[in-house]
Amino acid sequence: MSEAPKSADEKAAEARRGPKRQGHGPGAGFNAPAEKAQQFVPSAKRVLGLLKPDRVLLFVVLGFGVVSVILTALGPIILARATDLIFAGVFSAQLPAGITQAQAVDNLRADGNNTVADILAAMDNVVPGQGIDFTAVANVLLFVLALYVVASALSWVQARVLVVVVNRTIFNLRRDVEAKLNRLPLPYFDKQPRGEVLSRVTNDIDNIAQSLQQTLSQLLTSLLTVFAMIAMMLYVSPLLAIIALVTIPVSIVVTAFIGKRAQKLFIRQWKHTGELNAVVEESFSGHELIQVFGRKEETKTAFDKSNRELYDASFGAQFVSGLIQPTMMFIGNLNFVAIAVVGGLRVASGSMSLGEVQAFIQYSRQFTQPLTQVAAMANLMQSGVASAERVFEVLDTDEQSRDAGSPAVIDNPSGKVDFEGVDFAYDADKPLIQDLNLSVEPGQTVAIVGPTGAGKTTMVNLLMRFYELDGGQIKLDGVDITDLARRDLRSRMGMVLQDTWLFKASIAENIAYGRPEATREEIMEAAQATYVDRFVHSLPDGYDTVLDSEGGSVSTGEKQLITIARAFLMDPSLLILDEATSSVDTRTELLLQQAMNALRQDRTSFVIAHRLSTIRDADLILVMEAGHIVEQGSHEELLEANGAYAALYRSQFAAPEVDMETVS
């Protein structure tokens, strides 16, 4: 079924909202297409690049790792000496005493036992009839024990230092992401579901930390062990080493083949994790609305859909990546069988001693074990890199334009505002504001009215420089706002929105949010001026009553009063009220009008209102439609003009009478 054509008001509202946001509002969909992922190798290099600030500690980790691996690698070849001593002792006990080793070999050959003779000839310093030299064996074992104790101690220190490095790196990454979010333009957040952004900042960074913590130390040790074991195997037996090294190319091919498929699945897993978080976050934040409109089943369906997609992606990623370890173990076992067979034949021929074969088998197991560990870590690395790509996407997002190198300063602010040929559009194909011209004198109160989507809120957002102009300029006291530092510009403005925002702190701290240095007396004066003081004393702890982010202990109207008190306390030179009284009752609204009249003295004020009764005393009323100012003047002048404003006014105050007449 085709959609009905949109009205002009709907198109204007759509333009004002900007590009469609994925996932805002209870029951909204979250099927944004996945962004193209980076390649694994460049992303992994970038993750390792995060460790550069602690490169000195990394060299310490590397040094300790090298020494620890070398000591561990020496163990089997020394233990081979103990094995040879035991085997030689057992062999010598079977030989008659009083003869030499050479005579014993000749006797065996004379009896036709050439294989046994070859084995005996390959042994060192066999004394027939002596038996096992337990003192020599004990000395070898104690020496190996000392090697392993030192190697373990160095490994422990290495792991300890690496924990410090990883935690510092993640601390810096979180700090960089937080700073980046503060530098991103408002349009970025218009296009991103809140839960998706939170998932990247929390879940994905936590996953990077876990991946680094669990893989970096083991990966470093495993790689060093592989090289050390290769060197020792070549030293013991080049022939057996060649057989063992066949494992490397086979392992690389298997890991690459499986890992390539697992990477795509891990990217899907973390994408669906963000989408599920968005569903859950918005389901909780809009819980009351969901209950009121009876959309529990639709919300549950959206959750089940996202949960199923996450399950499928997670199962596929873990299953595919989990194939690596058993495959590598199978390859390693085949390699072990080949080494054992060939080694046994070489012992039988006298080419190697039993201790050397035992040492080589240990080296081969220690060689294949780190390869298996690296393969087992592939799923963690794939998952960590997939999360890193999502975090890097945030860090690589274009930031808002920088402030001027030498920002201008307004020495004597008066509050004069000029819009000169202003053009703006959320979407380049749908212009919203075109050639807007307006001059507001210091101290004037300017009311902006018009239908939804006319550009009222957009106009003040441009003044606050939340969005950049497509053309023209806005001047504050004769200075282009783009020449001012954003912090300086916004510090001169007090803004109260229709949607209140409170954070978890006391009422006094919420009021002082714009001026943390304000005294208790100044906070109470602002509260009294905005009638916050009227209800604060009924709360358990008065001004020290702690509110949560939803302001649960106060009503919606009382929350609005607190936000208005916050703006009062800032004592701004320019005041912006965007439907600031929409959430208070009629009596409170009248009280606020009196307070705002006092506040607006000697201040330039912009008031956005749908209830025209609140802006009758404005110095200038602007009527906007589709981004254009179609009328301007005082309340009386606009009524006399009998134009768009008069029509809006009658729609609010005369419509009930018309309805009654119609009914009668």
N, C-alpha and C positions, 0 to 999 in steps of 0.2 A: 504494500500500500504506500503510495507516495505521500510525502508530507505536505500539509497545507502551506501556501505561501505565507511568509512572515510579514507582519505589519511593520510600519516604519518605527514604531516604538520598540518592538521586539528586536529589530535590527540594531537600533541605537543602544539598547540595553546590552545586547551581545557584544557590541563594539566596546562599550564601557568596561565590561568585565574582562575583555581581552581574550586571548586564546583559551580554548576549553581546558579546564583543569581536570585532571584525572583523579577521581576518587573523593571529591568533597561533597559532604552531605550524606545523611544516612541512606544506606541502600544503594549508593552510587557504584558504578562499575569500575573495575581496576585492571582492565585488560590492555594497558598501554603496551605498544610493541617494544620488544627488547632492543636496546641499542647495540650497535655492532661492537663486539668485544675486541680488545687488543690481542696481539699474539702473546703466547705464553712466555717466550724467551725475553722480549723487550720488557714485559711487565715484571717478570721475575728480577731482571737486572735493576729495574727502578726500585723494587722493594729492597733489594740489597743496598742500593744507593742511599736509602734512608739511614743506614748504619754508619755512614761516613763520619758524622761528628764524633763518634766513639772509636775511630780507627785505631787509636793507640791501644785501647783495651782489647780490640779485636786481634791486634798483633800479639798481645799477651795470651789471649785464648789460643791463637794459632801456635805459639811457641810451646805452651804447656801441652797442647794436643800432640804436637810432633814428638816431644820427649816421651810422653805417655805411650804413644803408639810404638815408638822405637823400643822402649823397654818391654812392652807386651810382645813385640815381634821376636825379641831375643829369647823369650821364655821357651818355646817349643824346641829350638835347636839345642838349648842347654839341657832341657829335659831328655832330649835324644841321648845325651851322654849317660844319664841315669838308666834309661832303658837298655842301652848297650852294656852297661856294667852288670845289670841284673841278668840279661840274656847270656852274657859271657860267663857269669858266675854259675848259672844253671848248667851251661854247656861244659864248663871246666870240671864240674862235679861228676860228670859222666865219663871223664877221661882218667886214665891211670896217672897217678902222681909220679914224679921223677923224670918225666920226659918234657921236651920243649914243645912249643906250639907247632913248629915246622915238622917235628917228628910225628906229632899226632895227625897232621894233615897227610903226611906220607903214608901212615898206617891206614887211614881211612880210604885213600885212593887204592892202596894195595888190596883192601877188602872189597873194592868195587863201589864204595859209597862216595862217588864223585860229587854229587850235589851237596852232601853234608860237608865234604872236604872244602868245596868252594865257599860255603858259608863261613866255616871256621877260618879259612885263609883271609877272609875280608875283615875279620875282627881284629881289634887292637889289644895287644898285651894280655893274651889269655894264658893263664898259668894252670896247666892241667892239674886237677885234684884240689885246687884252692877253694872253690865255691864262691859265693857272693861276698863282695867287699862292702859290707853295710856302712862302714864309716865313710867311704867315698860316695856311696849313694846318698847318705844323709847330708853330706856337705853340698852336693849338687842341689838337692831339694831345698835346703835352707837358702841357698843363693837365689834360686828361682822365686822362692817365697818373698824374699826381700825385694826383688825386682817388681813383683806384682803389687806389693804393698805401696811402693813408691809410685808406680804407674797409676794405681787407684787414687792415691792422694792428689796427684797432679790432675787427674781426670775430675775429681771433686772440685778442686779450685777452678778448673776451666769452666765447669758447669755453673759455678757460683758467679764468676765474672760475667759469663754470658747472660745470666738472668738480669744482671744490672744493665747490660747493654740493651737487651730487648725491651726492658721496661722503660728505659730512658727514651728509646726510639718510639715506642707507642705513646709515651707522654708527649713527645714533640709532635707526633702525627696528630693526636687529638687537639693539641693546641693550634696547629696549623689549620686543621679543618674548621675549628671554631672561628678562628680569625678570618678564614676564607668566607664562611657563611655571612659574617658581618660585612664583608666587602662585596657580596653579590647584590645585583640590582633586584628590586622588587619583582620585576617580570619573571625572574627565575623561579621564585616561590609561587607565582601565579600558575605556573605550568607543572609544578611538582606536588604530588600528594604528600601531606604532612607525614604520614606513616612511612613513606618511602624515604624521605630525607632522614627521619629518625633512625631508620634501619641502617642506612649507610653510616651514620655518625656513631651508632652504638654497636649493632650486631656485626657489621662488616669489619669494623676496627677491632672488636674483640676476637673475631675469627682470624684476623691477621696476626694478632698477638699470640693466639694459641698456636697457629701454624709455625710462626718463627720460634716460639719457645720449644715446641716439640720436635721440630725438624732441624733447626740450624745446628745445634750442638751435635746431634746424632749424624746429620749429614756430613759435617766437618770431620768428625771422628771416623765415619765410615769411609770417606774418600781417602783420608790419610792411611787408614788400615789397608785399603785395597792396594795402594802403591807400595806400602811396606811389605805386604804379603807377596806381591809379585816379585819384589826384589829378593826376598828370602827363598821363594820357590825356585827362582833362577839360580840362586846360589847352591841350593841343595841338589836339584836335578833339572837341567834345562829341558830334557825330554818330557818329564812329567809336567813341567811348567807350561809347555806348549799345549798339552792336553787340557790343562786347567783353564788356560786363557781363551780357549774356544768359547767359554761361558760368556765372555764380555760382549762380543758382537751379537750373540744370540739374545743376551739380556737387554741390550740397547734396542734391538729391533722390537722385542716383545713389549718393553716398557713404552716405547714411542707409539707403537700401534694401539695399545690399550689406552694410554694416557691421552692421546689426541681425541679419542671419543669421549673420555671421561671429562675433559675440560669443558666441552660444550654443555654437558649435563650439569656440571657444577655452576656454570654461569646461569643456567635456567633455575637451578635450586635457589641461588641467592636473589635472583630477580623475583621469584615467587614468594620468597621470604619477605621481601619488602612489600609486595602487594598484600600479603596476608596481614602484615603489621598495619597497613593502611586501613584494611577492613576492620580490624579489631579496634584500632584507635578511634575511628569515626563511629563505630557502633557504640562504644562507651560514651564518647562525648555527645552523641545524639540520642542517648538511650531514652530520654523522656519523649523526644519527638517520635521515635520509632514506636513507643508504646501508644502514644496518642493517635497516630495514624494507622495503627494496626499493621505495621510492616515487619513484624517479627519473622514471619516465614520468609519474606523476601531477603531480609538481612541474613537469616540462617542459611538460605540458599546461596547467597553471595559468599558467605564464610566457607560453606561446604565445598563450593567450587574452587575457591582459592586454596583451601586446605588439601583438596584432592590433587590439584596441580602441583602443590609443593611436595606432597607425598610421592607422586609419580616421578618428579624430577629428582628428589632426594634418593629414592630407592634405586633409580637408574644410575645415578652418579656413584653411590656407594657400592652397588653391585658390580658395575663395570670396573671401577678402580680397585675393588677388592679381588678381582681376578688376577691382578699382578703378582701378589705374594705367593699364592699356591702354584702359579705357573713357574715362578722363579725357583721355588723349592723343588719342583719336579725336575727342572733343568739341573739344579745343583746336585740332586741325588743321582742323576744319570752320570754326571761328571765324577762324583765320588766313587761310583762303581768302576768306572774306567780307570781311575787312579789306583784304586785298590788292586785291581787285576794286574795292571802293568807293574805296579810297585812290588807285588808279590813275586812276579817273574824275575824282576831285577835282584831281589833278595836271594832268590833261589840260585841265580847265576853268579852271585857274589859281587855284582856291580854296585850294590848299595847295602848298607847295614840296616838291620831291623829298626834301629833308632831313627835313622834318616827317613825311612818310609813312614814311621809313626809321626815324625816331625812334619813331613810333607803333607800327610793327611790332615794334621792339625791346621797347617797353613791353608790348605785348600778349603777346609771348613770355615776358617776365619776369613778367607777370601770371598767365598760365596755368601757367607752370612751378611756382611755389610751390603753386598749387592742386593740381597733379599730385603734388607732393612730399607735401603734407598727405594726399592720398588714399593715396599709397604708404605713408605712415606709419601708416595706419589699422590695418593688421594688427598692427604693433608696439604701438600704443596699446591695441587690443582685447586683445591677449595680456597686456600689462602690467597692465591694469585687472582682467582675469580673475584674475591671480595676486594682485593687491592685495586683491581680495574674499576670497580664501582666507586671506590673512594677517590681514585685518581680522576674519574670523570668530574667529580665535584671540584677537586683542586684545579682542574684544567678549564673549568667554565670561565667564560669571559666575565671580568669584573666590571663593576660600575666605573665610569670614567673618573680619573683622578682629579682631585682638586687642583686649582691653579698653583703653579710653582711658588708664586708670591701672591697669596690670596689678598684680595682687597679687604679693607676694614672700614666699617661705618662708625665714624667717631661720635656723631650726634644723631642717633636713630630717632626718627619721627613717625615711621610707619606708613610712608607714602608708597603705594604699589601701582605699577604700570604694567599692563599687558600690551605688547606692541606686535601686531601681526602674528599671533601665536598659532602654530599648526601642530596638531598631534593626532596620532592614530595608534591604537594597540596593534592593529593589523594593517600593514601597508596598503592592502587592497580595500580597506574600509575606513576612510578618513572619518574622524569623530569631531575634532575641533579644527576649524579653518578660519584663518585671518581674524582671530579674536583680538579686539582692541578694547581696553578698559583703563581708566585712570581713577584711582581711589585716593582721596586726600587723607592726610593724617587725622586720626580720631574719628573717621567715618565708620558707621556700621553698615555693612553691605550684606543684604540678604539675597540668597540665590534660591530661586524656586523653579519648578518645572517638572515635567513628567519623569518617571523612572527611565534612566538611560539617556537623559538629556546632556549629561556631561558635568553635572554639578560637583560631584565628589572628585571627578577627574581634574577639574579646574584647581581645586585646593591642593590636590596631590602634586600637580605641576608646580604650584607655588612652594610647596615643601620640598620640591626637587626629588620626589620619590621616583619620578619618571623624567627622562630627558626629552626636550622639545624636538620636533621634527623641523620646525622653522620659527622665526621670530625670536623674541626675547621677553623675559620678565625682569623688571627692575624693582629693587627695594631701596627706597631713598636714593634713587638715581643710579644705583649700582646694579649691573647685571648679576643675577643670582649665581650664574656659572662662574663668576669671578670671586665669589665668596667661598670660604671653606664650608662644607656641609654642616659641620658641627656648629660653626658660628651662626650660620643661617637659621638652623633649627632651634638653637638656644634662644633666639629672639621670638619664638612662636610658642604659644600654648595651644594644644589641640585636644578637643574632647570628641570622641567618636560615639556613634550610636551603639556599637558593640563595646561593652566595658571590658577592661583587662586588669585583673588584680593578680598579685603573686603571693606566695606563701610567706606572710610576714604580718606584723601587727598593722592595725588601721593607721597608726601614726606613721609607720614606715612606708605604707602605701601612699599616703598623702605626700610624704617628703621624697618620693621617688625622683622627681625632677630637680629637687634641691636638697641633697643629702645633708648639707651643712646647716639646714634650717634649725632654729631653736625650737624647743617645745612650745614656747609662747607663740611663735610665728605659725606653727602647725595648728594650734588651737584657734588662732585668729582666722585662718583660712577655713577651718572647719565651721566656725561660728558664722562666717560670711555666707557659706553655702548650706547652712542648716544641717550639716553632718552632726554637729554637737547636739542636735535635738534628739537623735536616737542612740548616740554612742553611750550615753550614761545608763541606758537600759541593758547594755551588754555586760556579761560577767566581769570582764577586765577593762572595761572602758576603752580608752585609746590603745591599750596594750592587748586588746583582743586579737588573737592570731586568726587570719583568714587563710583559706587555701586558694588555689588558683581559680576555683569556681566561685569563691566568695560564699560558701555554703551557709554561713551563719547570719548573713544579711540578705535582704530582699534585692530584687533586680533594681528597683528604684533607688535603694540605699547605695548599691554599688555605683550607680551613675552619679550620685551625689559625691561619693568619695573621689571619683575620677575628675569631677568638676573642681573639687577642692584642690586636687593635685595641680590642675592648671592655674587656679587662683594663686597658689603658693609660689609658682614660678615667676609671677609678676611680669608677663611677657609684654613686649611692645606691639605684638600682633597676635590676635586671638582668632582661632578657628573653631567653630562649633558645628559639628556635623550631626544634626538631629540629636543634640545633646540632651533635650528634655523629653524625648519620645518615650522613655521608660518610667517617667514619674507621673504621679497622679495630678489632677488639675490643681488642687490646692498647693501642692509642692511646686508645681510649675509656676504658679503666680509668685511664690516666694523666691524662686530662682530667678525669675524675670527681674525682680527688684535687685537681687544681688548682682546679676549680670549687667544691669544698667549702671550700677556703681563701678563694676569692673571695667566696663567699656569706656569710661571717662578717660579721655586723652589716649585712647588706644584704637588702632585700626582693627575692626572686627569683621570676619566673614562668617555668616550664619547660613547654614544649609537647613532648610525646613520644609516639611510637607504641610504641617499645620500652620496655616497663614495667620492664625490669631497670635502667634508668638513673634511675628516680625512686623507688626503694624507700625511700630515706632522706629523702624530702620531708616537711616538717612537715604539709602539708595537700595531699591529692590531690582534685581536682575531676573528677568524671565528667560530661561534657556529652553531651547528645543533643538534636538539633533546637533548639539555642539555649537549652536549660534545663540547670541543674545538677541532675542526678538523684541524685547521691550525693556525699558529701564526708567525708573522714576520713583517718586514716593508712593506710599499706599494710596493716598487720595488722588494723585495724578493718574495712576494706573487704573483706578476704578473709573475715573472720568473718561479715560481713553476708550473704555469698553472693549478691550482687546483680549489677549491671551490670559493676562493676570485676572481680569474681571471674570473670565470664564472659569478659571480655577477657583476663584473665590466663591462664585455662585455654586460651583459643584460641591463645595464643602458646607456652605451655610444655607443655601436655598434648596438643595436637593431634597431634604426631608419634607419640606412643605409641598413640593411638587408631587412627591410620592403620596402624601396624604390626600391631596386633591384627586390624584388619579384613582386612589382606592375608593374615595367617597363617590 
